[in-house]
Amino acid sequence: MIQVNNLDKCYGHQVLFEKAGFILNPGERVGLVGRNGHGKTTLFKIILGQDHADSGVINIPSGYKIGHLSQHLSFSENTVLKETCLSLQETEDGIDQTYKAEMILMGLGFSLEDFDTDPLDLSGGYQVRLNLAKVLVSDPNLLMLDEPTNYLDILSLRWLTQFLRNWKKELIIITHDREFMDGVTTHTMAIHRCNMRKEAGPTEKVYQQLLMEEEIHEKTRTNDDKKRKETEDFINRFRAKASKAAAVQSRVKALEKKGRLEKLADIRTLDFAFRSAPFTGKQLMQVNNLSFAFAKDSPPLIEGLNLTVGKRDRIAIIGKNGKGKTTLLNLLAKELALQEDTVVHHDQLKMAYFGQTNINRLNLDNTIEKEIMDEHPEGNRGVARKICGTMMFSGDNALKKISVLSGGEKSRVLLGKLLVCPSNMLMLDEPTNHLDMESNDSLVEAIDAFDGSVILVSHSEMMLHALATRLIVFDDGKVTLFEGTYKDFLKRVGWKSENEAAAPKINKNEIRTKSVNKKQLRRERALLLQQKTKKAAAQ
């Protein structure tokens, strides 16, 4: 159990917490929600001792072990498996626990070949996954995860969902993915107006309660102000009449005793709509037998893909990381050159493209206002200022330079640039990565309402369920077009690795006694671990 009481924390004039507190009971898995900048990560740092509160008390039991997903990358072993095993807890009976590390690594998308890779040779995303594997295998009393899904693909995210559902100890998690959070937590805690509110149940329950309480507050404040004005009018009217002196004095004292409810400050919410450009044809894009490899002697990432994109399509590109999803999006957008004219754009196509590398194209010396003005055909400052306000850069904030912005703020600038010019096709590569939960909801609503076609890369199953009606699937070493929703895909086809994990059981003793080479033995052991993971997830 952890108890936090009367927590205060300020940064200059910005108040994050004011007399805030909560209790984390044994076995509770808590989703921590709140707008970006309202103190979620700061609370994590205070609990971990990496930051300090201005006042307040945090009671943590003696010997209580806290594990957290660190963004600091530091490795001491020369293989991924050895590095992960450093975090294994020692057992009294001395039984080898390596299988736990192997199971978690595989669940997070590491292959058997990756086990012997030097951690320093991994990509940045996989190094973060390795840190996640280390904290999961350490089996702490409290697991604290800040945006663990950012570097996970859809299959690893599905595995992590099942793992955390079976977590028997305490958990506090921050994530912008509402469906993922609701799928693994027992409670939701909102940081709202400098305080903390924890309730059993999903995020929607807490948000509805907060909204209802604020509506009651506003109605009460309005009624109180009306009654106060009536009392003040009475006092002013009869103040000079001796016969009314007692009544006037009574009302004066009543006003002095009665506190006055303050009007709640507005909390800015990302709220916008994409502008659609007219299109009179039937097909925005035609893809004919598209194949692509980065080198002549390397296996193709994409082979023989055929696709027709209509003017109201909602197409999602899904699959593991590193299989070619972003490459395909770049090919469709003609960001990458093709030797043959296999991607044909209609003459009326007007594309708005949000790519993972587009942040690097922002001019760091520009202000936000100037960056958006440069995108406008007429350089209209009034339009640019309006877009800045829509993307939560109101007033002087629009004059901030791009160089001082966070990753999330730069993403909002990119979205703002997409709003300047009308388009009839949105090309979006992981647009939700740096947005908070409320902004994600607004983005999904804006995409759904867009009067044009959408092609997006996303690992968010919430987004896929809400939007996708057609899928381009990278799985089992190939890319295929699936006509149907994501729910249809899971029901009718499913992911190969999950289907294999559900295959008939393999006898453990047979695996141990087989006289096979080391690589074959590890493959069979890996399949066994997948089956164990699937069984645990189903329980």
N, C-alpha and C positions, 0 to 999 in steps of 0.2 A: 504493500500500500504506500502511496505517496500522497502527502498533503501539502497544498500550497495555500497560504493565507495572507490576505492584505498586501498583495504584490503591487508595487508601484514601479513604473519604469518610464522615463522620459528621455528623448534625444532633443536637447534644446527646447524649443517651444512645442514640439510634437509629443503628445502624451500617448503612450501605447497601452499601459495598464494603470488603473486607478482602483486600489483596494480590491484587486481581482483575486480569485482563488478557485480551487477545485480539489476533489478527492479522486484518486485513481485506485479503485478497489481490485482485489485479486481476480485475475482472469478476464478483466475488461479489455476490450480492443476498441480504442477510441480514435475516431476520425477528427482531426483538428481542421476546422474551416474558418475562413475569414478572408477579407479582401487583401490583395497584395499590399504590403507595407503596413499592415495592421498588427504585426507582432508575432506571427506564427513561428518563424525561424528564430526570432529573438527569444521566445519562450523555450525553445529547444536548447539554445545556447546557455540560458540561465540554469536550466535543470542539469545540464552537463558540466556546469562550472566554467564554461568558456566566456561567459559574460556575467555581470552582476546586476541585481535589482537595486533600485534606489532605496527601497525598504520592503519589508515583508519577510515571511518565513517559509522555507521549503524543508519539509521533514521527509528524509529518505532513510529507510531502515538500515541498520548496520549489516554489512555483508551483502547488500542488495546490489546485484550486478546490472549495469545499464549498457546495452549495446546500441550503437548508432551507425548509420550509413555516413561514412566520412567522405568528403569531397577531396581530401588530401591524399594524394597518390604516393605511397612509399612502400617499396617491396624489398625484401631481403633474401628471398629464395630464388633459385634459378629455373623453377618450373611452376606452372599455375597450380598443379596439384599440391606440391610441397608448400607453396605459399598459403593455400587455403587450409591445409592441415595444421598450420601454426595456431589457428584459432580453435582447434578441437579441444574440448575439455578432457583432462586425464581421468581415466576410470580406475576404480580400486582393483578391479580384477585384471587390468592390463590388456583387455580385449582391444584389438585393432579397430578403430573407428573410421578408418579411411573411407569406407563405403558411404558414410554420411556426406563427406566432402564431395565424393564423386556424384552422388545423387543430386546434390544441390547445384553443382557446376553444370551437370547435364540439363537440369531443369531451367537454368538461366541461359541456355543456348550454347554452352561450350561443347565442342566435339571431343571424342577420345583423343584425336591428334592434338587438340589444344592443351590437353593435360600436361604434355611434356614441353610446351612452349614457354619461353622466358617471358614473365609478365611485362618486361620492358619492351617486348616486341609486339604487344597487343595494341590495338587502336585505343584512343581515349575512352570511347564508349565501353569497350570490353574491359578496360582497367577499372572503370566504375562498377561494372558487373562483378568483377573479381572482389572488389571491396564489399559489395552486397553479399556475395557468397560467404566471405569471411565473417561478417556479422551474423548471418543466419546460422552458420555452423557453430558459432560460439555459444549458442543456446543461453542467452542472458535472461534475467528475471523480467527486464523491461526492454522491449525492442522499439527503438525510435527511428523512423524512416521519413526522411524529408525528400519528397518527389522521387521515389524509387523507380517510377515507371518511365522517366525521361529518356533513358538509354536502352529500354527494353523493346523488343519487337512483340508482335501480337501473341506468338506462341509462348514466349517467356513470361509475358504478362498473364496469360491464362494459367500457366503453371504456378506463378507466384500467388495468384488469387487462391488457388487450392491450398497452397502451403500455409498461407496466413489464416485461412479459415480453420485450419487444424491447429493453430498456435494456442497452446493451453495457458500460457503465461500472459503478461501484460503487453500491450502494444499501443503506441501513439503514432499515427501516420498522417503526413501531409501529402496531398495529391490534388491535382486539378481535375482528375478523372472521377467524376461523381459515381459512375456505375462501378468502377473498381473499388472505391472507398466503401460504398454501401454493400458491396459483395463480401467484404472481409471484416467489417467492424460490428461491434455490439452496441456502441454508443457513439454519439456525435457531440463534439464540444465546439461551440462557436466563440470566436473572439469578436465581440461586437460592442462598439461604443465604449472601448477601454475596459470592458469587463469580460468574464468568461461564463458561458452557460453550457452545462453538460446535461444531456438527456439520453435515455435509452432509446434506440431506434435509429433510422436512417437520417440522412441530411435533410430531406424534405420536411420531416417532422419538426426539427429545430427551427428551420426557416419559417415554417408556417406559424409556429408559436411566437417567434420574434415579431413577425409581421402583424399578428393579431394583437400582441401587446402594444405595439407602436400605434396601431389604429385606435386602440382603447385610450392610450396616452393622449393622442391628438384630439379625440372627441372630448375627453375629460378636460383637456386644456382649453378647448374652444368654449365649452360650457362654463368653465370657471371664469374665463375672461369676460364672458357675457354677463355673468352674475356680478363680477367685480365692477364692471362698468355701471350696472344698474345701482349697485351700492354707492359708488362714487358720485353718480348723478343725484342720488337721494341726499348724500352728505352735502354736496355743493348747493342743492336747492334749499335745504332747511337749516343750514349751518347758523344763519342769523336769527332764527326763530327760537325764542326762549322755551315755547311750549314743546318744541321738538328736540331740545338739548339732550335729554337723556337718550332718546332714540338715536340721535346722531352720534353721540359718544359711544354707544354700544356698537354701532356699525364700524366706527373708526377702530375700536379695539379688536373687533372680529377680523377686519382686514389685516391688521398688524400680526395677528396670530396665524392667520392662514397663509401657508406658503404658496408660492406662485410657480406653477409648472412652466418650464422653459420649452420653447419650440425646439423640436429635435433638428439638429443640423442635417442637411442633405448629405447623403453618401453617394458620390458619383458612381455611375454604372455605365460600362461600355454599351452603347445603344446606337446601332447604325444600320444602314441598308446599302447593299451594292446597287449601283446604277446599271440598268440594262440597256444595251444598244439594240436597235431593231435588226431582225434577220428574216428575210423573206423566203429562204430556201428550206430544204428538208434536212440536209446533212452539213454540219459544220466542219467535219473532218473525216477523211477516209484513210485507213491504214491497211496497206496491202502487203501481206507476206513479209512483215518486218522482222529482220534478224540483225543482231548486233553483238560484236565482241570487241574488246579494247585492243586486241592484237590478233594477227592472222593465225598464230599458232596456239591461241588460247581458246578454251571452250566457250561457246556463245552464251551470253547472259540471257538473250532473247532470241527465239527461233520460230519463224513462221507464224507470227501473230497477225491476225486479221481483225479489224475493228471498224465499225461505223458509228460515229458520234452524232446523235440527233440533237435538236435544238433545246430539249428539256431533259436530257439525260443526267443521271446522278451515278457516276462511275467511281468506284473505290478501287485503288491498287493496294493489295495486301500481301503480306508474306514476311519472312524473316529478314533481319537486317543483312545487308551485304549481298543480296540476291539480285538486285537490279531495279528496284522500284523507283528510286530517284532518277536513275539513268533513263528509264522508260519515260518518265515525266519530261525530262530534258529533251528526249528525242521527239516526243509529241509536240513540245513547245518549239522545236527546232533550235534549241540552245546547243545541241550537239549536231554536228554535220553528219549527213548520211550520204554514202556514195551513190545510192540509187534513190529515186524519188518515190519512196514507199510511204511517206506521210504527206498527204495532200490536204492543204487548208483551203476552205472556201474563200472566195474573194471578199466576202462580207465579214469574215471572221475578225473579231476584235477581242483579243485575249488579255486577261489580267492574271499575271503569274506571280505567285508567292512561293519562292524557293528557299531551301535551307541555306544556300550560299548568298542569297540576295542581300542579307545584312551587310556583307562585306562590300556591297556596291554603294552603300550609303556614303555620302560625302561627310567625313567627320568634321570638317570645318564649317559646314552649313548649320544654320539653326533648323529646328523642326519646321517652322513656318517656311523657310526658304527651300527646304528639301521638298516639301509638298507643292510649293509654288512652281518649282522647276518642272514638276510633272504635269502641271496644268497647261493645256494648249495655249492659253492666253496669259499665263502667269498671274492670274487673278488673286490678289492678296485677300480680298474679302472671302472668297471661296476657301482659300487655304486656311484662314483663321477659323472658319466654320468647321472644317474637317478636323483641325487641331482640337477644337472644343469637343467634338464628337468622340475623338480618341483619347479624351481625358487629359489634354494639354491646354487647359484654358488660361486666359490672361497671359501673364509674363512667362508662364511655363512653356508657351509656344516659342519663346526666344532662347530656350536652352540649346546648346550646341549638341550635335549628335554624339560627339566624343565623350560626353559626360553621362550618357544614358546607360541604363542597365540593359541586359539582353531582352527582357520583357518589354521595356519601353521602346527599344529599337523595332521589335516585332510589331508594336502598335503603330509606329511610324510607317512601316511597310504596308500594313493593312490600310492606313490612311491614304497612302499613295494609290492603292488599288481603288479607292472610292472616288478619286478625282475625275477619272475619265470613264465614260460608259463602256461596258463590255458585254459580249454575249457568251463568253466562256471563261469560267474561273478555273485556274490550274493551281492547286493548293498542296504544298508539301509540308505535312505536319504543322498546320497553322496554330494548333492549340498548345504547343510545347511551353510557351512562356506566359500563357494567360491563366488567370485564376478561374475558379469554378464558375462564378457568375458571368465572367466575360466569355467563357466557353459556351455557356447557355445562349448568350446573345449572338455569338458567332454561328452556332447551329441554326438558330432562328433566321438569321440573315441569309445563310446559304439556302435554307429551305424555301425562303420567300423569293429568292433570286429568279428572275424571269429569263433564264438562259441555261446553258449546260454547265455541269461541274465535273471535273476530274480531280480526285484528291487522293493523296497518300496519307493513311492514318493507321495508328495502332489502337486507337480508342474504340472499343467495341460499342460504347454508348453512341459515338458519332456514326459508326457503321450501321447500327440498328436504326438510327433516326433518319439517315439520309440515303444510303446506298440502295439502288435498285438493280445495278449490274456490277460485276466484280471482275477484275483482272487479278488472277491468283498466281503468286510465285510459290510453288510447293513441289516437292518430290523431283527437284532438278529441272523443272520446266515451268513455262508460263502458259496459262490457259484462260480463256474467257468463260465466265459463268453467268448465265442469264437468270438472274433472280436476286433475292435479298440475301443479306448475311445470315439470317436465320435459316433460309432455305439451304444455303451452302453447308452450314453446320449439320443440318438434318440429313441432307441427301449425299454429301460428299465427305466433309470433315477434313481435318488436318492429318496427313499421313502419320506423323510421329505419334499423335494421340490415338490413331487407329491401331498402330503397332503395339502401343502400350496396353491396349485392351485385348490383344491376341491371347490364345491359350497359354496357360502357365508353363513355365519351364522348371523342371526339377532342379533345386539347388545342388543336391548331391551329385547329379549327373554332370553339372557344370564343373564341380570341383575335381571329379575323377577323370574327366576326358583328357586324353593325351593330345593336346592341340598346341599350336604356337601361341605366344603371349598375346599377339594382336587379336586372334580369334577369341581367346578366353576373355579378353577385356570387352569385346563386342557383345558376347553372350551375357557377361556380367552386367553390362550397361542395359541390355534389354530386360534383364531381371529387375534392375533398379527402376526402370520405367514402369514395369508392372506393379511394383511395390508402391510407387508414387501414385499411380492411378487408383489402386485399391484404397490407399489412405485418403485420397481425395473424395472417394465415394462414400466413405464412412461418416 
